[in-house]
Each structure stands twice: as structure tokens, then as C-alpha cells.
């Protein structure tokens, strides 16, 4: 009887130890299974997120979102075309605005002269200087007046000498609506006599230019004997 007790005690301890081992093994398997399930769930969640990111609907939404910008770009090009059209319209010449004439644009034709002081004379198809004056025209000798400035523009057109470079300018009447302007250039080596006529409703027009050997009105600028 004494010998059986230790055997029974060892058996009980073995069975108890084995039972504990089974429980540990069960918990280990259960924990492993739970971990596997958790990994699978996380993997599926990640796949769903990737699928959501790769969903074509998102790209479509981006395309739809970007399409107004593309439309704006098209409208921008249309606006540029419109502005170009407006610029072209703005650049169209005003039919009412006179085109400035260039002395070099005219072909000169020599004319005969019996004046011994005339080296040679010429004329051309000059147009009247466009005027802002109204009819009836009243000729004035005021050098600050519009009439005088338009008159001098006609002399400049016929000779190519700038108004500011007309030296010893002398203007005399040559009839009701005509004048003669005599002057020298700034170098004092050319002398001009210009016949200018007022064209009703149009302005002053140069008719003829005489190139003189000498300025025949220079004595007008000499002091008189009474002033001496």
C-alpha cells in the first residue's frame, strides 16, 4: 500500500501537468488564430483602401474637376482672339482722320519762269492741308492762329523744310485767298518762294515753288534809315 501512493501521486501530477499543457496549447492556438484573423482583416482593409484609391470614379471626378479649367483655357483663347479682333478694329484707320502727307511722296514737275532770280520752279499734285476752320474763311496774319499754322504746313509740304527751320520768313498777300511765303533754310544756302492758295472747304494748298538765287525779301529785315 505504501508503494502505490507515490505512484498515484506521480500520476496525478502528470495528468494535472498534461491538462495544464493542453490549456496552454489551446490558448496558444486560439491566440495564433486570432492573430491570423486580425492580419487577414487588416490586409483586406488595406486592399479596400487601395481599391478605393484606384477607383476609376475618382479619376473621373478629378477629370470633371479639371474640366472647368480646361474650359477656362478655351475661353481664354477665345478672349484673346476677341481682344485681337478689337485691337484690329482699333487699328483700323479713321476715315475722317486726315492722312499726313510726306513731301517725298510727290513727283515734282518743273515749270518755266521768266523771273531772273528764279533758278528753277516746280509744281506737283499736292493736296490741301486738312483744316479745322469753317467757311467763310477769313485770312489772318497772327502767327499763333490756326490759319497761319495751316498755311505754314502747306509751305512745309511743298519744300520739305520744317516750319521751325524757315529763316527770314516773309508772307505777303497774293489775292483774296492766296499768299506768297518767302524764306531760306537753316543753312542759308537755299531760298524758296511758295505760292499758297486757300481751297474752299478743304484748306491751304501749295501751288508752285520757286527756287531763288537769293532771298529777294531780305531787305524787309534790314533796319530802315529812320530807325538808324
C-alpha positions in Angstrom: 0.0 0.0 0.0 2.8 2.4 0.7 4.4 1.7 -2.7 1.1 2.6 -4.6 0.7 6.0 -3.0 3.8 7.6 -4.6 2.8 6.1 -8.0 -0.7 7.5 -7.7 0.7 10.9 -6.6 3.1 11.0 -9.6 0.2 10.0 -11.9 -2.0 12.8 -10.6 0.8 15.3 -11.0 1.4 14.1 -14.6 -2.2 14.2 -15.5 -2.5 17.7 -13.9 0.6 18.9 -15.8 -0.7 17.4 -19.0 -4.0 19.1 -18.5 -2.3 22.4 -18.0 -0.2 21.9 -21.1 -3.4 21.3 -23.1 -4.9 24.5 -21.9 -1.7 26.4 -22.7 -1.7 24.8 -26.1 -5.3 25.7 -26.6 -4.7 29.3 -25.7 -1.7 29.4 -27.9 -3.6 28.1 -30.9 -6.5 30.4 -30.2 -4.2 33.3 -29.9 -2.5 32.4 -33.1 -5.8 32.0 -34.9 -6.9 35.4 -33.6 -3.7 37.0 -34.8 -4.1 35.4 -38.2 -7.7 36.7 -38.4 -6.5 40.1 -37.4 -3.8 40.1 -40.1 -6.4 39.0 -42.7 -8.8 41.7 -41.6 -6.0 44.3 -41.8 -4.9 43.0 -45.2 -8.5 43.2 -46.6 -8.9 46.7 -45.2 -5.7 47.8 -46.9 -6.8 46.2 -50.2 -10.1 48.0 -49.9 -8.3 51.3 -49.4 -6.0 50.7 -52.3 -9.0 49.8 -54.4 -10.7 53.0 -53.4 -7.7 55.0 -54.3 -7.5 53.2 -57.7 -11.2 53.5 -58.3 -11.8 55.0 -61.8 -14.6 57.1 -60.4 -12.1 59.2 -58.5 -10.2 59.9 -61.7 -13.4 60.8 -63.4 -14.1 63.3 -60.6 -10.7 64.7 -61.0 -11.2 65.0 -64.7 -14.6 66.7 -64.1 -12.9 69.0 -61.6 -10.2 69.9 -64.0 -12.5 70.3 -67.0 -13.7 73.8 -66.0 -10.0 74.9 -66.0 -9.7 73.4 -69.5 -12.9 75.3 -70.4 -11.4 78.4 -69.0 -8.4 77.9 -71.1 -10.5 77.6 -74.2 -12.4 80.7 -73.1 -9.1 82.4 -72.6 -8.0 81.7 -76.1 -11.4 82.9 -77.3 -11.0 86.1 -75.3 -7.5 86.6 -76.8 -9.0 86.2 -80.2 -11.7 88.7 -79.3 -9.1 91.1 -78.0 -7.1 90.7 -81.2 -10.2 91.5 -83.2 -10.8 94.5 -81.0 -7.2 95.6 -81.5 -7.5 95.1 -85.2 -10.7 97.2 -85.1 -9.0 99.8 -83.1 -6.1 99.9 -85.5 -8.3 100.4 -88.5 -7.7 103.9 -89.8 -10.3 106.5 -89.1 -11.7 107.6 -92.4 -12.4 111.1 -91.0 -8.8 111.4 -89.7 -6.6 113.1 -92.4 -3.5 111.2 -93.6 -0.4 113.3 -93.2 1.3 113.9 -96.5 5.0 113.4 -97.0 6.9 115.8 -99.3 8.9 112.8 -100.7 5.8 111.1 -101.8 5.1 113.6 -104.6 6.6 113.7 -108.1 7.8 117.2 -108.9 7.2 118.7 -112.3 9.3 121.7 -113.4 7.6 124.8 -114.8 9.0 127.7 -116.8 9.6 131.1 -115.1 10.6 134.4 -116.6 11.9 135.7 -113.3 15.7 136.2 -113.5 16.0 135.5 -109.7 14.4 132.0 -110.2 16.9 129.2 -110.5 14.1 126.8 -111.4 10.4 126.3 -110.4 8.3 123.2 -109.9 4.8 122.1 -109.0 3.1 118.8 -108.1 -0.3 117.2 -107.2 -0.3 118.4 -103.6 -3.5 118.0 -101.6 -4.8 120.8 -99.4 -3.7 120.7 -95.7 -6.8 119.4 -93.9 -8.4 122.3 -91.9 -10.5 122.6 -88.8 -11.7 126.0 -89.9 -15.2 126.7 -91.1 -16.4 128.8 -94.1 -16.4 131.6 -94.8 -12.7 131.6 -94.4 -11.0 134.7 -93.0 -7.3 135.0 -93.6 -5.3 136.2 -90.6 -1.6 137.2 -90.1 -1.5 136.2 -86.5 1.3 133.7 -86.2 -0.3 131.9 -83.2 -3.6 131.4 -85.2 -4.7 128.1 -86.7 -4.9 129.7 -90.1 -1.3 130.7 -90.0 -0.1 127.3 -88.8 -2.0 125.5 -91.6 -0.6 128.0 -94.1 2.9 127.2 -93.0 2.2 123.4 -93.1 1.4 123.9 -96.8 4.7 125.6 -97.4 6.5 122.8 -95.5 4.7 120.1 -97.6 5.9 121.8 -100.9 9.5 122.4 -99.8 10.3 119.7 -97.2 11.7 122.5 -94.9 10.4 122.2 -91.4 8.4 125.2 -90.2 10.9 125.8 -87.3 13.7 125.9 -89.9 12.2 128.6 -92.1 14.6 131.5 -91.7 13.7 135.1 -92.6 10.1 134.1 -93.4 8.2 136.8 -95.2 4.5 136.2 -96.1 2.6 138.6 -98.4 -0.8 138.6 -99.9 -1.3 137.5 -103.5 -5.1 138.0 -103.8 -8.2 137.5 -101.6 -7.4 133.9 -100.7 -3.7 133.5 -101.8 -0.3 134.2 -100.2 3.3 134.1 -101.1 5.8 132.8 -98.5 9.5 133.6 -99.0 12.2 132.1 -96.7 15.6 130.4 -96.5 16.6 127.1 -95.0 18.6 127.0 -91.8 21.9 126.6 -93.7 21.0 129.8 -95.7 22.1 128.1 -98.9 18.6 127.6 -100.3 15.9 130.2 -100.8 12.2 129.4 -101.5 9.2 131.3 -102.8 6.0 129.3 -102.2 2.6 130.2 -103.8 -0.2 129.0 -101.5 -4.0 129.1 -102.2 -7.0 128.5 -100.0 -9.3 125.8 -101.3 -12.8 126.4 -100.1 -13.9 123.8 -97.5 -10.6 122.0 -97.7 -7.7 124.2 -96.6 -4.4 125.7 -97.7 -2.8 124.1 -100.8 0.7 124.8 -102.2 0.5 125.5 -106.0 4.1 126.3 -107.0 7.6 126.7 -105.6 10.3 128.9 -107.0 13.9 128.1 -106.0 15.6 131.5 -105.8 19.2 132.6 -106.4 18.8 134.9 -103.4 16.2 135.8 -100.8 14.6 138.8 -102.5 12.7 139.9 -99.4 15.7 140.1 -97.2 15.6 143.9 -97.2 12.4 143.6 -95.2 14.5 142.5 -92.2 17.1 145.4 -92.5 16.6 148.3 -90.2 15.2 151.4 -92.0 17.1 154.6 -92.3 14.7 156.4 -90.0 15.4 153.9 -87.2 19.1 154.5 -87.6 
